[in-house]
Amino acid sequence: MGKLDKKILDSFVKINEIRNVSGLIPGLDNLKISEGVWYVFTAGEALWLIGSIALLQAKIAEDFQRWKVKVEKDLSAVLTCTNRHKEIRFTKNIEKAFDLGVPELELVVIKPNRMDDFMIMLPREANNYYGDKLAPLK
């Protein structure tokens, strides 16, 4: 089971490469993720998390979404989505998640142009890429 390293997570500040991930999640042929999310995806073996967010984000009509997963010791988890004003838009209890190596992880979905065009990134990457134009990420 993969584990994330907090120091490595914190090192992702700039987006030097946007990855198109195709064919891994049914129904999503053009999933765009940042380098930091690629690290979460590979090192944390977090296909379940990235896939859940990628599929669920379409049901939330917000151009900025914060997705937070909190994993408990029993490996149950809560996945919550809030908007730019920190209003809850979605919550899901996950009976059996995976140990990511960190108790909490936050990812950001930004839909800059069209509601069906989106990218998943870490908060620090989003802050560096977009600044405070969409929402303060501190």
C-alpha positions in Angstrom: 0.0 0.0 0.0 1.4 3.4 -1.0 2.0 6.2 1.5 2.3 9.9 0.9 5.1 11.9 2.4 4.0 15.3 3.8 7.3 16.9 2.9 7.0 15.8 -0.7 3.4 16.9 -0.8 4.4 20.4 0.5 7.1 20.6 -2.2 4.6 20.8 -5.0 4.1 24.6 -5.4 4.4 25.2 -9.1 2.8 23.4 -12.0 5.4 22.6 -14.5 3.4 19.9 -16.2 -0.3 19.1 -16.6 -0.9 15.5 -17.1 -3.7 14.1 -19.2 -4.7 10.8 -17.7 -6.8 8.7 -20.1 -8.4 5.3 -19.8 -7.9 4.8 -16.1 -11.3 5.9 -15.0 -14.4 4.7 -17.0 -16.2 7.7 -18.5 -13.3 10.1 -18.1 -11.1 10.2 -21.2 -9.5 13.5 -20.6 -8.7 13.9 -17.0 -6.2 16.7 -16.3 -4.2 16.6 -13.1 -1.2 18.5 -11.8 2.2 17.0 -10.9 1.2 17.0 -7.2 -2.0 15.1 -7.9 0.1 12.7 -10.0 2.2 12.1 -6.9 -1.0 11.4 -4.8 -2.3 9.1 -7.6 0.9 7.1 -7.9 2.7 7.2 -4.5 -0.6 7.1 -2.5 -2.2 4.6 -4.8 -5.2 6.9 -4.7 -7.1 5.9 -7.9 -10.2 5.6 -5.7 -9.9 9.2 -4.4 -8.9 10.8 -7.7 -11.6 8.8 -9.5 -14.3 9.7 -6.9 -13.5 13.4 -7.2 -13.3 13.4 -11.0 -16.7 11.7 -11.3 -18.5 13.6 -8.5 -17.2 17.1 -9.4 -19.5 17.1 -12.4 -22.6 17.0 -10.1 -21.5 20.3 -8.4 -22.1 23.4 -10.4 -19.2 25.4 -8.9 -16.1 26.5 -10.9 -14.0 26.2 -7.7 -14.2 23.2 -5.4 -12.2 22.1 -2.4 -12.2 18.4 -1.8 -11.0 17.1 1.5 -10.6 13.5 2.6 -10.1 12.7 6.2 -9.1 9.1 6.8 -9.6 7.6 10.3 -7.5 4.9 12.0 -10.1 2.2 11.1 -9.7 3.3 7.4 -13.1 4.7 7.2 -13.1 8.2 5.6 -15.2 11.3 5.0 -15.0 13.0 1.6 -16.3 16.6 1.6 -16.5 19.2 -1.1 -16.9 22.9 -0.3 -17.0 25.9 -2.6 -14.9 29.1 -2.6 -16.9 30.4 0.4 -16.3 27.2 2.3 -20.0 26.2 2.1 -20.4 22.4 2.0 -21.6 21.1 -1.4 -21.2 17.4 -0.9 -20.3 14.9 1.8 -19.8 11.2 1.5 -18.8 8.6 4.2 -16.5 6.0 2.8 -16.7 2.7 4.7 -13.3 1.3 3.6 -10.8 3.8 2.3 -7.0 3.3 2.0 -4.3 4.6 4.3 -2.8 7.5 2.4 0.0 8.0 5.0 -1.5 11.4 6.0 -4.7 11.8 8.0 -6.1 14.6 5.8 -5.6 15.6 2.2 -7.1 18.5 0.3 -7.4 18.7 -3.5 -8.8 21.5 -5.6 -10.9 21.3 -8.7 -11.0 24.3 -10.9 -13.2 24.6 -14.0 -11.7 27.6 -15.7 -13.5 27.7 -19.1 -16.4 25.3 -19.3 -18.1 23.3 -16.7 -17.0 20.0 -18.4 -13.4 21.2 -18.5 -11.6 20.8 -15.2 -8.3 20.1 -13.6 -7.5 18.6 -10.2 -4.5 20.1 -8.3 -3.1 20.5 -4.8 -4.1 23.8 -3.0 -0.5 25.3 -3.2 -0.3 24.5 -6.9 -3.7 26.2 -7.5 -2.7 29.2 -5.4 0.5 29.6 -7.5 -1.2 28.9 -10.8 -4.3 31.1 -10.3 -3.4 33.4 -7.3 -6.3 34.7 -5.4 -8.4 35.2 -8.5 -10.7 32.3 -7.7 -10.5 31.9 -4.0 -7.8 32.3 -1.3 -6.3 28.9 -0.6 -4.6 29.6 2.7 
